[in-house]
Amino acid sequence: MAYTLSTEVPLPYADAVEAVKAALSDQGFGVLTEIDIRKTFAAKLGPEAGDSVGDYVILGACNPKLASRAVRAEPQIGALLPCNVVVRRAADADATTIEAIDPQTMVQLSPSAQVKEVADDAGTRLRAALASVSGQ
């Protein structure tokens, strides 16, 4: 099973990050966390480790209404929240890759019909955000 929704865009990395944040916001998601993997690897493992991963950020996106519905339906589902969205670009890449966790992954782990409804809604919104950034 593929566990991400993915697209590539010709945008420079920094522009792609800003476009993703805006597209997520348009779909009701806020960015709760932002982890700069390149910077973290460089600080913890050395500059070579940071350079080898290239530009890479993990955005912890949350739609409060959807998260609330999911947690009320199944409190332990919070371990799978927020929805992670990755924006990455290797030094030699021609495009920036954007990947989001496919919310259907939650459905594979939970038998709850309410969680499935939330995953369906979240998936629709994340796909719309990716399509918006990629101009589709």
Contacts in CASP RR format, 6 or more apart in sequence:
PFRMAT RR
TARGET T0000
AUTHOR 0000-0000-0000
METHOD contacts of the structure
MODEL  1
MAYTLSTEVPLPYADAVEAVKAALSDQGFGVLTEIDIRKTFAAKLGPEAG
DSVGDYVILGACNPKLASRAVRAEPQIGALLPCNVVVRRAADADATTIEA
IDPQTMVQLSPSAQVKEVADDAGTRLRAALASVSGQ
1 105 0 8 1.000
1 108 0 8 1.000
2 102 0 8 1.000
3 101 0 8 1.000
3 102 0 8 1.000
3 105 0 8 1.000
4 86 0 8 1.000
4 99 0 8 1.000
4 100 0 8 1.000
4 101 0 8 1.000
4 102 0 8 1.000
5 99 0 8 1.000
5 100 0 8 1.000
5 101 0 8 1.000
5 102 0 8 1.000
5 123 0 8 1.000
5 126 0 8 1.000
5 127 0 8 1.000
5 130 0 8 1.000
6 97 0 8 1.000
6 98 0 8 1.000
6 99 0 8 1.000
6 100 0 8 1.000
6 130 0 8 1.000
7 97 0 8 1.000
7 98 0 8 1.000
7 130 0 8 1.000
7 131 0 8 1.000
7 133 0 8 1.000
7 134 0 8 1.000
7 136 0 8 1.000
8 95 0 8 1.000
8 96 0 8 1.000
8 97 0 8 1.000
8 98 0 8 1.000
8 134 0 8 1.000
9 16 0 8 1.000
9 19 0 8 1.000
9 95 0 8 1.000
9 96 0 8 1.000
9 98 0 8 1.000
9 133 0 8 1.000
9 134 0 8 1.000
10 94 0 8 1.000
10 95 0 8 1.000
10 96 0 8 1.000
11 19 0 8 1.000
11 96 0 8 1.000
11 133 0 8 1.000
12 96 0 8 1.000
13 55 0 8 1.000
13 87 0 8 1.000
13 89 0 8 1.000
13 96 0 8 1.000
16 87 0 8 1.000
16 89 0 8 1.000
16 96 0 8 1.000
16 98 0 8 1.000
16 133 0 8 1.000
17 57 0 8 1.000
17 59 0 8 1.000
17 87 0 8 1.000
19 132 0 8 1.000
19 133 0 8 1.000
20 59 0 8 1.000
20 85 0 8 1.000
20 87 0 8 1.000
20 98 0 8 1.000
20 129 0 8 1.000
20 133 0 8 1.000
21 31 0 8 1.000
21 59 0 8 1.000
23 128 0 8 1.000
23 129 0 8 1.000
23 130 0 8 1.000
23 132 0 8 1.000
23 133 0 8 1.000
24 30 0 8 1.000
24 31 0 8 1.000
24 59 0 8 1.000
24 61 0 8 1.000
24 85 0 8 1.000
24 129 0 8 1.000
26 128 0 8 1.000
26 129 0 8 1.000
26 132 0 8 1.000
27 63 0 8 1.000
27 125 0 8 1.000
27 126 0 8 1.000
27 128 0 8 1.000
27 129 0 8 1.000
28 63 0 8 1.000
28 65 0 8 1.000
28 125 0 8 1.000
29 61 0 8 1.000
29 62 0 8 1.000
29 63 0 8 1.000
29 83 0 8 1.000
29 125 0 8 1.000
29 129 0 8 1.000
30 61 0 8 1.000
30 62 0 8 1.000
30 63 0 8 1.000
31 59 0 8 1.000
31 60 0 8 1.000
31 61 0 8 1.000
31 62 0 8 1.000
32 60 0 8 1.000
32 61 0 8 1.000
32 62 0 8 1.000
32 82 0 8 1.000
33 58 0 8 1.000
33 59 0 8 1.000
33 60 0 8 1.000
33 82 0 8 1.000
34 57 0 8 1.000
34 58 0 8 1.000
34 59 0 8 1.000
34 60 0 8 1.000
35 57 0 8 1.000
35 58 0 8 1.000
35 60 0 8 1.000
36 56 0 8 1.000
36 57 0 8 1.000
37 50 0 8 1.000
37 53 0 8 1.000
37 56 0 8 1.000
37 57 0 8 1.000
37 58 0 8 1.000
37 88 0 8 1.000
38 50 0 8 1.000
38 51 0 8 1.000
38 53 0 8 1.000
38 54 0 8 1.000
38 55 0 8 1.000
38 56 0 8 1.000
39 50 0 8 1.000
41 49 0 8 1.000
41 50 0 8 1.000
41 52 0 8 1.000
41 53 0 8 1.000
42 49 0 8 1.000
42 50 0 8 1.000
42 51 0 8 1.000
51 91 0 8 1.000
53 88 0 8 1.000
54 88 0 8 1.000
54 89 0 8 1.000
54 90 0 8 1.000
54 91 0 8 1.000
55 87 0 8 1.000
55 88 0 8 1.000
55 89 0 8 1.000
55 96 0 8 1.000
56 86 0 8 1.000
56 87 0 8 1.000
56 88 0 8 1.000
56 89 0 8 1.000
57 86 0 8 1.000
57 87 0 8 1.000
57 88 0 8 1.000
58 84 0 8 1.000
58 85 0 8 1.000
58 86 0 8 1.000
59 84 0 8 1.000
59 85 0 8 1.000
59 86 0 8 1.000
59 87 0 8 1.000
60 82 0 8 1.000
60 83 0 8 1.000
60 84 0 8 1.000
60 85 0 8 1.000
61 82 0 8 1.000
61 83 0 8 1.000
61 84 0 8 1.000
61 85 0 8 1.000
61 100 0 8 1.000
62 81 0 8 1.000
62 82 0 8 1.000
62 83 0 8 1.000
63 83 0 8 1.000
63 122 0 8 1.000
63 125 0 8 1.000
66 118 0 8 1.000
66 121 0 8 1.000
66 122 0 8 1.000
66 125 0 8 1.000
67 78 0 8 1.000
67 81 0 8 1.000
67 82 0 8 1.000
69 114 0 8 1.000
69 117 0 8 1.000
69 118 0 8 1.000
70 77 0 8 1.000
70 78 0 8 1.000
70 81 0 8 1.000
70 106 0 8 1.000
70 114 0 8 1.000
70 115 0 8 1.000
70 118 0 8 1.000
70 119 0 8 1.000
71 77 0 8 1.000
71 78 0 8 1.000
71 81 0 8 1.000
72 114 0 8 1.000
73 112 0 8 1.000
73 114 0 8 1.000
73 115 0 8 1.000
73 118 0 8 1.000
74 110 0 8 1.000
74 112 0 8 1.000
74 114 0 8 1.000
74 115 0 8 1.000
77 106 0 8 1.000
77 110 0 8 1.000
77 112 0 8 1.000
77 115 0 8 1.000
80 105 0 8 1.000
80 106 0 8 1.000
80 109 0 8 1.000
83 100 0 8 1.000
83 101 0 8 1.000
83 103 0 8 1.000
83 122 0 8 1.000
83 126 0 8 1.000
84 100 0 8 1.000
84 101 0 8 1.000
85 98 0 8 1.000
85 99 0 8 1.000
85 100 0 8 1.000
85 101 0 8 1.000
85 126 0 8 1.000
86 97 0 8 1.000
86 98 0 8 1.000
86 99 0 8 1.000
86 100 0 8 1.000
87 96 0 8 1.000
87 97 0 8 1.000
87 98 0 8 1.000
88 96 0 8 1.000
88 97 0 8 1.000
88 99 0 8 1.000
89 95 0 8 1.000
89 96 0 8 1.000
89 97 0 8 1.000
98 130 0 8 1.000
98 133 0 8 1.000
98 134 0 8 1.000
100 126 0 8 1.000
100 129 0 8 1.000
100 130 0 8 1.000
102 123 0 8 1.000
102 126 0 8 1.000
103 118 0 8 1.000
103 119 0 8 1.000
103 120 0 8 1.000
103 122 0 8 1.000
103 123 0 8 1.000
103 126 0 8 1.000
104 119 0 8 1.000
104 123 0 8 1.000
106 115 0 8 1.000
106 118 0 8 1.000
106 119 0 8 1.000
107 115 0 8 1.000
107 116 0 8 1.000
107 119 0 8 1.000
110 116 0 8 1.000
END
